[in-house]
Amino acid sequence: MIDKVAWIHVVDGRVLVARSRGKDKFYLPGGKREPGETDAETLVREIREELAVEITPSTIRPAGTFEGQAHGKAEGTLVRTAAYSAEYRGTLEASSEIEEIAWLGYADRPRVSLVAQLIFDHLHDAGRLP
């Protein structure tokens, strides 16, 4: 089981996603915990590293936990993603291993990883992603 933390940021019916260098699918920004980190600490660190912005810790809110096949890994390798919403300060830009960021709508669902597709479905069912 791969355990990850992700940021859900929706603006005008589109979700902020990122694509790592050399990868073919987008995913929600975030990543794996460092030893001893809380979800909030992981979220702040990963978003700073990937998108060069600062998450405002007091605004972090749980958005759900999603589990599915890990993209590009052996069949049966699962990823569990604890997703959070939060406000941020700064200007979003691809940083570190991120090659591209994009704002995708529900029609773009095939362009994202399998777990991100579950999150897109959740947002669509909640009316946040038409």
C-alpha positions as CSV (number, residue, x, y, z in Angstrom):
1,M,0.0,0.0,0.0
2,I,1.3,3.4,-1.0
3,D,0.2,6.0,1.5
4,K,-0.2,9.6,0.1
5,V,-1.6,13.0,1.0
6,A,-3.1,15.2,-1.7
7,W,-4.5,18.7,-2.2
8,I,-7.8,19.2,-3.9
9,H,-8.1,22.7,-5.2
10,V,-11.2,23.4,-7.4
11,V,-11.8,26.8,-9.1
12,D,-14.6,27.4,-11.5
13,G,-15.4,23.7,-12.0
14,R,-11.8,22.7,-12.7
15,V,-9.3,20.8,-10.5
16,L,-5.6,21.8,-10.2
17,V,-3.5,18.8,-11.2
18,A,0.2,18.2,-11.8
19,R,2.2,15.9,-14.0
20,S,5.7,14.7,-13.0
21,R,8.6,14.6,-15.5
22,G,8.4,11.6,-17.7
23,K,4.9,10.6,-16.6
24,D,1.9,10.4,-18.9
25,K,-0.9,11.0,-16.4
26,F,-1.8,13.9,-14.1
27,Y,-2.4,13.5,-10.4
28,L,-3.5,15.7,-7.5
29,P,-0.5,17.6,-6.1
30,G,0.9,16.0,-2.9
31,G,3.0,13.1,-2.0
32,K,4.3,10.6,0.6
33,R,4.9,11.4,4.3
34,E,8.4,11.8,5.7
35,P,8.9,9.8,8.9
36,G,7.0,11.4,11.8
37,E,5.1,13.9,9.6
38,T,1.4,14.6,10.1
39,D,-0.9,14.8,7.1
40,A,-0.9,18.6,7.4
41,E,2.9,18.8,7.6
42,T,3.1,16.5,4.5
43,L,0.6,18.6,2.6
44,V,2.4,21.9,3.4
45,R,5.8,20.5,2.5
46,E,4.8,18.7,-0.7
47,I,2.8,21.6,-2.1
48,R,5.7,24.0,-1.4
49,E,8.1,21.6,-3.2
50,E,5.8,20.9,-6.2
51,L,4.0,24.2,-6.7
52,A,6.1,26.8,-5.0
53,V,3.2,28.1,-2.9
54,E,2.4,28.1,0.9
55,I,-0.6,26.2,2.2
56,T,-2.3,28.1,5.0
57,P,-2.3,25.4,7.8
58,S,-5.4,26.8,9.6
59,T,-7.5,26.3,6.4
60,I,-6.7,22.6,5.9
61,R,-9.9,20.6,5.8
62,P,-10.4,16.8,5.1
63,A,-12.0,16.0,1.7
64,G,-12.0,12.2,1.8
65,T,-9.8,9.2,1.6
66,F,-9.6,7.4,-1.8
67,E,-8.0,4.0,-2.6
68,G,-7.2,2.3,-5.9
69,Q,-4.7,0.8,-8.2
70,A,-1.4,2.7,-8.3
71,H,-0.7,4.1,-11.8
72,G,2.3,2.6,-13.4
73,K,2.8,0.0,-10.7
74,A,2.3,-3.8,-10.7
75,E,-1.3,-4.9,-10.7
76,G,-2.5,-5.1,-7.1
77,T,-0.3,-2.3,-5.9
78,L,-2.7,0.1,-4.2
79,V,-2.5,3.7,-3.3
80,R,-4.4,5.3,-0.5
81,T,-4.8,9.0,-0.8
82,A,-5.9,11.2,2.1
83,A,-7.2,14.4,0.3
84,Y,-7.5,17.8,1.8
85,S,-8.7,21.2,0.7
86,A,-6.8,24.4,1.8
87,E,-6.2,28.0,0.9
88,Y,-2.7,29.1,-0.2
89,R,-0.4,32.1,-0.7
90,G,1.8,32.7,-3.7
91,T,1.8,32.1,-7.4
92,L,1.3,28.5,-8.6
93,E,4.1,27.2,-10.8
94,A,5.6,23.8,-11.6
95,S,8.6,23.2,-9.4
96,S,10.9,20.3,-8.4
97,E,9.9,17.1,-10.3
98,I,6.7,18.7,-11.7
99,E,6.8,19.2,-15.5
100,E,3.4,20.7,-15.9
101,I,0.4,21.9,-14.0
102,A,-3.1,22.1,-15.5
103,W,-6.7,22.9,-14.6
104,L,-8.9,19.9,-15.7
105,G,-12.6,19.4,-15.8
106,Y,-14.6,16.2,-15.5
107,A,-14.4,15.6,-19.3
108,D,-10.6,15.4,-18.8
109,R,-11.0,12.5,-16.4
110,P,-9.1,10.0,-18.7
111,R,-6.0,12.2,-18.4
112,V,-5.5,11.6,-14.7
113,S,-4.3,8.6,-12.6
114,L,-6.8,6.0,-11.4
115,V,-7.1,7.3,-7.9
116,A,-7.4,10.9,-9.2
117,Q,-10.3,9.5,-11.4
118,L,-12.0,8.4,-8.2
119,I,-11.5,11.9,-6.7
120,F,-12.9,13.5,-9.9
121,D,-16.0,11.2,-9.6
122,H,-16.4,12.2,-6.0
123,L,-16.2,15.9,-6.9
124,H,-18.6,15.4,-9.9
125,D,-21.1,13.6,-7.7
126,A,-20.9,16.5,-5.2
127,G,-21.6,19.0,-7.9
128,R,-18.2,20.7,-7.7
129,L,-17.0,19.3,-11.0
130,P,-19.7,19.6,-13.6
